[in-house]
Amino acid sequence: MTFDYKLPARAWLIVGLLWIVGLLNYLDRVMITTMRLSIKEAIPMTEAQFGLLTTVFLLVYAALSPFAGYLADRFNRSRVIIGSLFFWSLVTWLTGHAKTYEQLLLTRALMGLSEACYIPAALALIADYHRGPTRSFATGVHLSGVVVGSALGGLGGWLAERHGWSFAFNLFGLVGIGYSFVILALLRGPPAEAQADGRAPAVLPHIHFRAAIASLFSQRAFILALGFWGLLGVGGWAVTGWMPTYLNEQFHLPQGTAGLYATGFINFASLLGMLIGGAWADRWNLTNERARILVPVIGLSVAAPAILLASTTPVLAVALAALVCYGLARTFVDANMMPILCLIADPRYRATGYGVLNFLACIVGGTTIYVGGLLRDAHVNVSRVFQFGALTVAVCAVLLWFIKPRRAAPG
């Protein structure tokens, strides 16, 4: 398999610009969870009300994701990205000026609305620029910024302790507003010659939402991908949600240390996994059109037993090594999910398709968090949860194996 095309001159600049946007996207959304005590001290609320702040964000984000993806297919992707960044940064700044719980709740709903527009548009734009043997690696590089942004969310709590809870929202809101003008000057869609063969289409007129949804769900491969993505969310949340508890109880680690180990090792490994999984898939794709499917299958086949090892070993060092293995192998999927979508979906509806995947991921994430609380109240053995998580990850590998590229799909 060969690819006769020249990578557009701005292709890697686009990835670099969006890396920072992806970082801000997750930093702005998660930092509120790290400053619970500071916010509750300033704006009285119950624990349930504080939890509702995240629930409202997830519900709005989920509900808007398919339509947000459609906007990126229907209109100029770069303009959707710029508008999304500016709007959510403005909302972040407004969050720092909230005086009542109702105002805070409203800003979280607006945050969900504005941030939903980013990821589908960004990944589709990267796919437009990177049509061949750089597509998966470019996607992985971009999503590594998301991982860094999630990890930096702890800055919110740190800044809240020193400068008050509103300081971080004001600071990063202004940073995002300023950066939106930077990318306004630099972010562009791919040149016409990069779209001439129809494999990386320009934004096309006369695209209708119902037609996009009908087209996606008429593809057996997309339905398999949707089921795979939802199950993977269940397995992923089972691991990330319960691993701190397991490390705390199994190895008698302090709560803070257990949380740091559980998230720190996985996040570090995830950064490497996205880059390795992307580069490997691109390299293999030169000789095998299913490489971007097979690399995640291999990753999940490694991740499933790694979960079991991490949750059963009596040796802390072995558990942490297994966590690194899980984080590394599991994220082969993330680097390749949009490239897989490019293989199975109509090119006109890539962003819409990713929006539908995002919708399911949010629903699964919110439900799994709630069910996890119920299981915890019922004193369910943590090892049972990990066994279920490993099983779902293994089933995901099987589902992914059966996904076949469309005959007209590009590399």
N, C-alpha and C positions, 0 to 999 in steps of 0.2 A: 504494500500500500504506500503510495507516494502522495505528496501534497505540493502542487505546483502553484504556489502563491508567495508573495512577498509580504512579510509582516509590516503593517503600517508603521510609519516613523514614530507616532505618538503612543503606540500600543503599551509600552511599559511605563510611560509617563502617566497614562490613564490609571494603571494599576496602582502606582505610587500615590497619586492624588486620592484615589478611592480608599486606599489603606488607612489614611488618616480619617476619612469620613466614617469608615466602618468602626474604627476605634472610638470615635466620638458617639456613634450610634449606640454602642453597648455601654460605654461609660455613663452617658447621660441617663440611660434607662435603669441601670442597676444600682447606682450609687445611693439612691434613696433607701435601699434595704440595709445599708451599712450605717445609717445614722438614726436608727429607730428611737433611741433614748433622747437624743437631742431634739428631734421633731416633736415627740410626745411631751417633752417638757415645755416647748414653746407653744404648741397647739394641742390642748388636751384631747385625747381620743382613747378609745378602748383598743385592746389588742386586735379584736375583730375588725374594727374600723381601719387600723393600720394595715392589716392584711388585705382589706378591700382595695386599698390603693394599688396594689399589684394586680389584684384580680380584675379591676376595671381596665387597667392598661392591657392585660392579656385578652380580655373579651373584645375590646375595641380593635386591638391589633389583629386578632384572629378574624373578626367579622369583615374588616376592611381589606385584608390581604389579597383575596382573589381580585377584587376590583382595582386595588392598587397595582397589581401586576398587569391588569388589562390597560391601565393608563400608560404604563411603560411600553406596551405593545402598540397602543393607539397613537401616542404622541412622542415627541422627541425625548429619548431616554435621559440625556444629559440635563435637560431642563427639569424633568421630573426629579432627578437627584438633587439638583441645586435648590429647587423649591422645597423639597422634603427637608434638607439640611437646615435651610434658613428658618422654616416654620418650627421644626422641633427645637432648634436652638433658642428661638424666641420664646417658646413655651417653657424651656428649661430656665431661662432668665425670669420669666413670669412666676415660675414655681417658687423662686427665692423671695418673691414679694407677696406670697399668699399669707393672709392673716387669719383665715378661718379654715376649718376642716372642709367645708363645702368648696371653697376656692381651690384647696389642694387636690381634692377629688376631681374637680373639673380639669385641672392642668394635667393630671394623669390620663384622663380620657383623651384630651387633645394630643398628648404625647403618643398614645397608641395610634391615633389617626394619622399623625404626621410621619411617624417612624415606619409605619407599614409600607409606605411608598418606596423606601430606600432599597432594601436587599434585592427584590425582584428586578428592579431597574438596573442596579449596579452589576449584578451577575450577568444579566442579559447584555449589557453594554460591553463588559469584558469578553463575553462570548462573541460579540460582533467583531471586536478587534482581533481576538485570538482564535482563528478559525481552524487551526491545524495542530501542529506538534508543540504548541505552547499553552493550549487552552486549560488543561487541568492544573498545570503548575501556576499559571496566572491566577486562576480561581483560588488555589491554595494560599498563595501569597496574600491575596486580598483578605481572605477569611482569617489569616493569622492576625490581622489587625483587630478583628472582632474578638479573638481570644485575649489579646493584650488589653483591649478596652474593658473586657469583663474582669480581668485580673486587677486593673487599675481602679475598679469600682470602689475598692477599699479606701481610696483617697478621700471619698466623701465623708466617711466616718472620722478619718484622721483630721481633715480640715474642720469638720463640725466641732470636734473637741477643742480646737484652738481658736476658731474664728466665728463660731455659731453655725447653725445648720444651713442658713441661707447663703453663706459665702460661696460654697462650691457650686451651687446652682447659678448664682450670678456670674461667677468666674467662667465656668465652662459654657454657659449660655452665650456670653460675649465672645468667647473664643470661636464657637461655632458660627455665630453671625458673621464675624470677621472672615472666617475661612470660606464661608459661602461666596463671598465676593472674590476670593482668590480663585476658586474653581469656576466661577462665572467667567473669568478671563481666560482660563486654561482648558476647561473641559469641553470636548467636542465629540460629536458622533464620528464613526469611522468614515474615511473618504469613500467616494463613489466607487473607485476601483476595487476597494475591499469588499464591495457588495455586488459586484457585477455578475458573479456566477450564481447569485441567489441563495448562497449558503449562509450569509450573514446579512439578512435583509435590512434595508433602511426602514425607518418607521413608515408603515404603510397606512394609507387612508382607508376608510370604509371597513374597518374592523369592528365587529359587533361582539359584545360581551357574551350573549347567548350562543353565538356561533363558535366563539372560542371555547366555551365550556363544552358544547356538544362535540366539537372536534377532539378535544382532549379525552373525554370519556368514551369516545368511540374507539380509542386505541387500547387494546388489551394490555400492552406494555405500560401505558400510563396508569391504568388501574392497579397493576402489580406494583408499580413504583410508589403509588399512593399508599397501598397497604404496607409495603416495606417500610416507608418513611414513618408511618404511624406506629408500627410495632417497634421500630428502632428508638422512637421517642420513649416508649414505655420502658424498654431495657435501659436506656441511657439515664432516665430519671430515677429508676430503681437503684442504679449504682451511685450516681452523684448525690442523691438524696439520703441514702442510708449508709454510705461508706464512712462518713465522720462518726456516726453512732457506733458502727462496728469497731472502728479503731479505738474509740474511747472505751468501749466495754471489753473488747477482747484483749487489748494491750494496756489497759488502765492509763491511757494518755489523758492529760488535761484537755478540756473541751477545745480550747484555742489551738493547742498543738495538733489535736486530731483533725480539726477543720483545715488547718494549714497544710498538713500532710495530704489529706484527701483531695483538696483542690489544687494545691501547688504542684504536686507531682503530675497530676492528670493534665493541668493546663500547660506545663512545660513540655510534656510529651506530645500534647495536641499540636503545639506549634511545629514541632519536628514532623509529626505525622502528616500534616497538611502539605508540607513542602515535599517530603519524601513520596507520599502517595500521589501527588500531582506530577512530580518529575518522572516517577516510574511509569505511570499510566501514559504520559505523553511519549516516553521512549518506546514502550511496548506497542503503542498504538500505530507506530510506523509499519509494523508487520502484522498486527491483529486488530481488526476493527472493533472487537469486543473488549479490548484492553481496559477501557475506562469502566467497564462493568466487572471484569475479572479481578482487577486490583482491589476494589472494595470487597469482593467476595472473599479473597484471601485475607484481607484485613479483619473481616468479621469472624472468619474461621479461627483466627488467632485470638481475637478479643473475647470470644465466648469462654474458652477454657481459662483465660487470664482472670476473668471475673471469679470463677470458681476457686482458682488457686488463691487469689487475694483474700477470699472470704473464708478459707478453711485452714490456711497455714497457721501454725502457732509461732512462727518466726516473723517478727516485724519487718526485717530487711527483705524477706521473701515477699511479704505482702506489698511493700512499697515497690519492689521490682515488678511485681505483677500489675500494679496500678500503672506504672510507666508503660508496660507492654500494652495494656488495655487502651490507654490514652493515645498511644502512638498508632496502633492498628485501627482503632475505631474511627479515627478522623480521615482515613483513606477515603471514606464515603463522602465527607464534606467537600473535599477538594474535587470530587468527581460528580457530584449530584447534578449541578447545572450542565456539565458536559454530557451526562447520561440523558438528561432531558432534551438536549440538542439532538441526540441520536434517535429519540422515540417520538418527539412531538413535532407538529407542524411548525416550521421556523417562525411563522407569524405570531405564534402564541406561547413563546418560551417564557416570557415574564409572567403571563397569566398562569401558566402551569406551575411556576415556582410559587406564585401567590397562593394557589390552591394547596400546595404542599405546606406552606407556612401556616395556612389556616388550620390544617389538621395537626401540625406540630404544636401549636398553641393550645388547642383543645385538649390534646393528649397530655401536654405538660401540666395544665391546670388541673385536669382530672387526676393525674398520677400524684400530684402534690397532696390533693385532698384525700385520696385513698391511702397514701402513705401515712397520713395522720391517723386515719381510722385503724390501720394495721398496728401502728405504734400504741394506740390506746388499748388495742386488744392483746397487746404483749406478744405479737407474732415473732417467732424466732427469726433473727436477721438473716441467718443462712438460707432460710426458705425464700426470702425476698431475692437474694442473689441467685439462687438456683433458677427462679422464675426469670430473672433478668438475663441470665446466660442462655436459657432456653429461647427467649424471644429474639436474642441476637443471632442465635444459630438458625432460627426459622427465617430471619431476615436474609441471611446468606443464601438460603435455598430460594427464596422469592426472587432475589436479585439475579441468581443464576438463570432463571427462566425468562428474564427480560431480553428481548431480541431487538436489535436496531432496525429502524425502517430501511428499506432498500435504498431510498434516495438520501439517507442521512449522510452528512458530511463527516469528515474526521474531526 
